[in-house]
Amino acid sequence: MPPLPAPESPTKLRFEPTRAAGLARWDHFASRGLRSYAGRRNHDVGPGERTEVSELSPYVRHRLVLEAELVRGALDRHPFQAVEKFVQEVYWRTYWKGWLELRPAVWRDYRQALAARLDEAEREPLATRLQEACAGRTGIDGFDDWVRELLATGYLHNHARMWFASIWTHTLGLPWELGADFFLRHLIDGDPASNTLSWRWVVGLQTPGKVYLARADNVAKYTGGRYAPRGLATDAAVPPAPPPPPASEPSPLATPPAAPAALLLTEEDLHPESLPLDAVEVVGVAAGHAATERSPLGAAPSVLAFTRDAQADALARTQALVGRFGAVPRVLPALDVEPVLAWCRELGVSTVVVPYAPVGPARDRIESLRPPLAAAGVALYQIRRQWDASAWPHARRGFFPFAERIPALLRENGLG
Ligand SMILES: Cc1cc2nc3c(=O)[nH]c(=O)nc-3n(C[C@H](O)[C@H](O)[C@H](O)COP(=O)(O)OP(=O)(O)OC[C@H]3O[C@@H](n4cnc5c(N)ncnc54)[C@H](O)[C@@H]3O)c2cc1C
């Protein structure tokens, strides 16, 4: 496998990893692009000052900015019909999260298949072809630039992601799992649900019988003629795969006791101020992440830098709320048993509360902590936001039946 290319400077991020920067980006987009989003969102004008889309995904992914805030902000400015498309796109993220949450085996199967593909990628003929693709040396107009944009910025426009994934699998004939892994390592918004399920959709696994094929005229139209790729695949075999597994129920959660507790943040939710903590008396807050486990190959330095600094930003905000959150916040060296136990002993607590970590590396880490913490007398509780709890149970079928529920979901979240 090719080594991870380092960005020019891991600290010089295109996306400033703070909530304030996310909110400023939202204000910018809301005043310039939101009203015309439905008609303009498919246009990829290239890196720079985009207003066709919000470029908020790095912030939403880590919940530096909440989905509910975007929807409320949109509805405060315009009637529902005028921003319906934007609200729907925000709910795509929620839908994918829920869909995977109800079918965790899909993530496990992907990880297993990925391990086998990475093994194959150690040898020819895959090794060289993969290296050429990951270095942006395929000669395919557009594709090579998207590789460079992804490596330099940690972001790609949605349409570019679709074209990229289609060319990767259908034109270059590379295994989709390696493409999904390449994205997950380099996208700052890299997300187990949105990423894996979007790749599955492109290759025809998500909606059985349907594949997504990038067409040269579509690329030319939506990039303002910047690219006119030649030789793109014009058909693709639908993979012989079983339909997705049936949905389970979202896992029930025990309520934390009304006792002093330590609040442990992961990269999944970095807005502790708005967590539904109810009667929990938080006496200390810390953060740790599992971003290095996004892939067996780790994650790009820029992804790690964003995650680390975004966590520092969340902790700094809790300092401003010190009366509510107790002791001085801290960064744990790792999401491991020893540092968590040492911190609990220091605080004198036997309860740890974690904002719910959906299917993915952070969840795996948290669940691996549960038995040894319990053995040491420390109980771990996860708390789920109303936004997720109301929507996820409806992610049982396709997006369109889910989308019909959006007005009801908005009402349930006090937004309708
Ligand atoms: C192959 C492929 C891989 C992808 N991988 C990821 C990923 O790892 N992480 C990720 O967050 N998104 C992923 N997406 C979805 C989508 O491309 C990005 O969410 C979107 O491009 C983010 O840009 P934006 O913030 O400017 O979006 P906007 O258009 O401004 O949308 C606002 C917000 O809505 C959500 N959203 C919009 N479109 C989608 C969508 N199609 N699916 C899910 N959420 C959406 C995002 O949170 C986004 O920030 C992927 C799509 C494809 C086709």
The ligand as an SDF file (V2000), in Angstrom:
LIG
                    3D

 53 58  0  0  0  0  0  0  0  0999 V2000
  -18.5190    7.9460   -2.1110 C   0  0  0  0  0  0  0  0  0  0  0  0
  -19.0100    8.9360   -1.0730 C   0  0  0  0  0  0  0  0  0  0  0  0
  -18.3900    8.9820    0.1760 C   0  0  0  0  0  0  0  0  0  0  0  0
  -18.8580    9.8620    1.1620 C   0  0  0  0  0  0  0  0  0  0  0  0
  -18.2330    9.8860    2.3860 N   0  0  0  0  0  0  0  0  0  0  0  0
  -18.6900   10.7210    3.3560 C   0  0  0  0  0  0  0  0  0  0  0  0
  -18.0720   10.7430    4.6340 C   0  0  0  0  0  0  0  0  0  0  0  0
  -17.1380    9.9860    4.9180 O   0  0  0  0  0  0  0  0  0  0  0  0
  -18.5500   11.6330    5.5640 N   0  0  0  0  0  0  0  0  0  0  0  0
  -19.5990   12.4670    5.2870 C   0  0  0  0  0  0  0  0  0  0  0  0
  -19.9660   13.2660    6.1620 O   0  0  0  0  0  0  0  0  0  0  0  0
  -20.2170   12.4340    4.1020 N   0  0  0  0  0  0  0  0  0  0  0  0
  -19.7980   11.5920    3.1190 C   0  0  0  0  0  0  0  0  0  0  0  0
  -20.4120   11.5750    1.9090 N   0  0  0  0  0  0  0  0  0  0  0  0
  -21.6530   12.3780    1.7270 C   0  0  0  0  0  0  0  0  0  0  0  0
  -21.4600   13.7770    1.1550 C   0  0  0  0  0  0  0  0  0  0  0  0
  -20.6390   13.7280    0.0160 O   0  0  0  0  0  0  0  0  0  0  0  0
  -20.8630   14.7650    2.1510 C   0  0  0  0  0  0  0  0  0  0  0  0
  -21.5700   14.7220    3.3740 O   0  0  0  0  0  0  0  0  0  0  0  0
  -20.9630   16.2070    1.6100 C   0  0  0  0  0  0  0  0  0  0  0  0
  -20.3160   16.2710    0.3700 O   0  0  0  0  0  0  0  0  0  0  0  0
  -20.3550   17.1600    2.5920 C   0  0  0  0  0  0  0  0  0  0  0  0
  -20.1830   18.4170    2.0120 O   0  0  0  0  0  0  0  0  0  0  0  0
  -20.9660   19.6990    2.5220 P   0  0  0  0  0  0  0  0  0  0  0  0
  -20.8190   19.8350    3.9820 O   0  0  0  0  0  0  0  0  0  0  0  0
  -20.5050   20.8370    1.6710 O   0  0  0  0  0  0  0  0  0  0  0  0
  -22.4690   19.2880    2.1660 O   0  0  0  0  0  0  0  0  0  0  0  0
  -23.7960   20.1420    2.0330 P   0  0  0  0  0  0  0  0  0  0  0  0
  -24.3460   19.8220    0.6920 O   0  0  0  0  0  0  0  0  0  0  0  0
  -23.5870   21.5570    2.3680 O   0  0  0  0  0  0  0  0  0  0  0  0
  -24.7630   19.4490    3.1040 O   0  0  0  0  0  0  0  0  0  0  0  0
  -24.8880   19.8820    4.4630 C   0  0  0  0  0  0  0  0  0  0  0  0
  -24.6360   18.6940    5.3860 C   0  0  0  0  0  0  0  0  0  0  0  0
  -25.5710   17.6430    5.1280 O   0  0  0  0  0  0  0  0  0  0  0  0
  -24.9270   16.3640    5.2220 C   0  0  0  0  0  0  0  0  0  0  0  0
  -24.9580   15.7210    3.8970 N   0  0  0  0  0  0  0  0  0  0  0  0
  -25.1100   16.3260    2.6970 C   0  0  0  0  0  0  0  0  0  0  0  0
  -25.1480   15.4030    1.7120 N   0  0  0  0  0  0  0  0  0  0  0  0
  -25.0130   14.1990    2.3020 C   0  0  0  0  0  0  0  0  0  0  0  0
  -24.9720   12.8570    1.8130 C   0  0  0  0  0  0  0  0  0  0  0  0
  -25.1250   12.5600    0.5190 N   0  0  0  0  0  0  0  0  0  0  0  0
  -24.8030   11.8450    2.7160 N   0  0  0  0  0  0  0  0  0  0  0  0
  -24.6850   12.1160    4.0250 C   0  0  0  0  0  0  0  0  0  0  0  0
  -24.7240   13.3720    4.5400 N   0  0  0  0  0  0  0  0  0  0  0  0
  -24.8770   14.4010    3.6980 C   0  0  0  0  0  0  0  0  0  0  0  0
  -23.5000   16.6340    5.6520 C   0  0  0  0  0  0  0  0  0  0  0  0
  -23.4000   16.5240    7.0510 O   0  0  0  0  0  0  0  0  0  0  0  0
  -23.2710   18.0570    5.1870 C   0  0  0  0  0  0  0  0  0  0  0  0
  -22.2980   18.7250    5.9190 O   0  0  0  0  0  0  0  0  0  0  0  0
  -19.9670   10.7110    0.8800 C   0  0  0  0  0  0  0  0  0  0  0  0
  -20.5740   10.6650   -0.3800 C   0  0  0  0  0  0  0  0  0  0  0  0
  -20.0880    9.7950   -1.3430 C   0  0  0  0  0  0  0  0  0  0  0  0
  -20.7720    9.7690   -2.7010 C   0  0  0  0  0  0  0  0  0  0  0  0
  1  2  1  0
  2  3  1  0
  2 52  2  0
  3  4  2  0
  4  5  1  0
  4 50  1  0
  5  6  2  0
  6  7  1  0
  6 13  1  0
  7  8  2  0
  7  9  1  0
  9 10  1  0
 10 11  2  0
 10 12  1  0
 12 13  2  0
 13 14  1  0
 14 15  1  0
 14 50  1  0
 15 16  1  0
 16 17  1  0
 16 18  1  0
 18 19  1  0
 18 20  1  0
 20 21  1  0
 20 22  1  0
 22 23  1  0
 23 24  1  0
 24 25  2  0
 24 26  1  0
 24 27  1  0
 27 28  1  0
 28 29  2  0
 28 30  1  0
 28 31  1  0
 31 32  1  0
 32 33  1  0
 33 34  1  0
 33 48  1  0
 34 35  1  0
 35 36  1  0
 35 46  1  0
 36 37  1  0
 36 45  1  0
 37 38  2  0
 38 39  1  0
 39 40  1  0
 39 45  2  0
 40 41  1  0
 40 42  2  0
 42 43  1  0
 43 44  2  0
 44 45  1  0
 46 47  1  0
 46 48  1  0
 48 49  1  0
 50 51  2  0
 51 52  1  0
 52 53  1  0
M  END
$$$$
